[in-house]
Amino acid sequence: MSTIDERIEGWKPRTRVGRMVQEGRISSIDEIFMEGLKIREPEIVDILLPNLKEEVININLVQRQTDAGEKSRFKVVVAVGNEDGYVGLGSGKARQVRMAIEKASLNARLNIIPVRRGCGSWECGCGKPHSLPFRVRGKCGGVEVELIPGPRGLGLVAGEVAKIILRLAGIKDCWTRSYGPTRTVPSFAYAVFDALKNTYRMVIPSDWVG
């Protein structure tokens, strides 16, 4: 039995949404977002998105000076997604890498978001959800990222970190532009994630459309 199966089997929901999922009154993660409900338990995502995949984005050793001496902990960033319109990003700290990864994985599930996909490239127009419907921008710290819809067959013209997050979200074709200290991997990853969040913003600036 996998860790996820064990977690679900021993799960005792602490929230109303969790109880509704366990009782079968909510059977789709779409319902949660349509109703504007909050996901506060990672088991909800494990049940409603059983084919979730996860990737470790970054591992850093963080050292802190205390009265008792120098303490070292690992800080990990993990991305999760079903490669079909849902993606999450989370971080975790622990003395052991494995524990930090587990914490980041659970945190990523709590941060899962829907991603609006489409065919926003003027070069394509196939109407299939292989890319983005329009340009979006995201920001984290001093890093800014712009995601631009691409024609079918283009692939992901992006760095490795962005490729992982976009692939887990189900984006197959797009260009990326980035500004600022992009070598700061966690900030870059969260900027890409922020851009994907903005695919569901209500107002689309006219100069960003295809």
N, C-alpha and C positions, 0 to 999 in steps of 0.2 A: 504493500500500500504506500502511495506517495505521501509526502508531507502535506500536500494540499488536501488529499482525501482524508487524512487523519485530522486535519484542522476542521474540515467541514463536518466530519462525523462527530467530533466532540464539541461542536459549536452550540452555545446557548445564547441566542440573540439578546442584546441589551437595549436595542432600539426598536421603535415601532416599525420602521422600514425593514429591519432584520427579521422581525416576527412575521411580517406580511410575506416576505420572500420565502421563509422556511415553511409557512403554511400554504404556499402556492397562490396566494392572492395577488402577488406580483410575479409574473413569469418572464418578463423581458426587461432588460436594462433600459430600453427606450422609454418604458413607462415611467421610470424613476426621473429621467431628465425632462420628460414632457410635463410631469406634475411638479417639477422644481424641487424635488426631494433631495436630501443630503445623504451621501454614502459615508457612514461613520464606522463601518465594520468591513474589513477586507473580504470576509467570507461571502458577503453579498455579491461581490464581483466574481469570486471563484465559482459560485453557483450559476450566475446569469451569463458569464462568459467563460465556459469550460475549456475553450481552446486557446486560452491566453498564453502568449509567449513572452519571455522576458530576456533582457540583455543587460549585462553590466556595462555601463557607459564609462565610468571613471572610478579609480581607487586612489585615495591620497592618504599618506601617513601624516597625521596632525599631532604635533607635540606642544604640550602646554606646561609651563613652569609653575609648580605649586610649592607650598611650604614643605611638603614631604619629598620634594624632588621633581624630576621631569616625568610627566605622564604622557604616554603615547597612545593614540587611538587611530583607528582607520575610519575614514569617511568615504562612503561609497554612494554613487549615483546609479540608479537602475531604471530602465525603461521597460514598460509592459505594454502589450497591445494584441489585438486579435487579427491584425492585418486586414481589417474590414470596417474601418470607421471609428474605432475606439483605441485610445492611447493614454498612458499615464506615465508620470515621471516622479520619482521620489528619491529621498536621500536618507542615509542612516549612519550612525556612529557606534562603534564598539571597539573593544580591545582586540577582538579577533575578527579577521576578514569575513569568515563565514557568517558570524552573527551580524556584522554590519550589512552584509548583502541581504540577509533575511529581513532586517529592519527596513532597509531601503525598498525591498520588494513589496512589503506590506504597505509602506507609505505611498508607493506608486499606485497601488490599487485604490487607495483612498482618494487619490488625485486624478482618477480616470476621467476622461472627457470625451464627448462625441466630436468627431471631425467631419465637417461638411466637405464632401468631394464633388467633383464635377469635371467639365471639360471647358475651361475658361480660356484656352489658347485660340487666338484668331487663326493660327496655322492649321488647326485640326477640325474642330466642329463636329466630332463624331457623336457627341451627346452622351458618352459613357463616363462613369465616375472613376476615371483613371488618374485624374490630376486634381487641381483645385478649381473652384468656380471663378475665382478672382485673385488678385494679388493681396497678400496679407503681410503685415509686419509684426514683429515681436521684439521685446526688449527685456534684458535682465542686466542690472548694473550698467556698465559702460558698453555692453555688447548689444548690437541691434542686428536683426536678421530680417531679410525680405524673401518671401517665397513667391515665385512667379510661375503661373501655369505653363506647362509645356505640352507639345503635341504628342500624340500616342507613339510609342516606340523610342522616345528620347531617352528614357531612363532617368535616374536621379543625378543631376549635375550638382554635386554637393560633396562636402567633406565626409569622412567616415562617421562621425558622431551624428550629423544631420541625416545621413542615409539610414542609419539604424532607426531613428525616431520616426522618420517619414515612412519607412517600410512597415514598421509596426502599426502605423496609423492607416495603412492601406493606400498610401500615395505612391504611384508608380512612375510618374513623369513630371518633373518640374526642375526649374533652375533655382538657385539660391544666390543671394548677395548678402554679404556680411560686413559689418563695420565695427571698429573698436578692437579691444584686446581679445580676439577670437581664440587665442591659444589657452585662454582660461576656460578649460573644458566644461566645468559645471555651469558657468554663466552662459556659455554658448548653447549648451543643451537646453537650459531653461528659456533662452530667447527663442529657440526653435519651437519649443513647447508652447510658449506664449503666443507665437504666430498662429499655431494650429488652433489655439483657443479662440482666436479672433476670426476664424472662419464662420462663427455663429454670431458675429456682431450684427447689430441691426442696421447700421448706416455704412454704406460702401462709398468711400471717396471716389469720385468720377475719374480722377487721373490714375487710379490703380486698376480699373477694369480692363481685362484682356488687352 
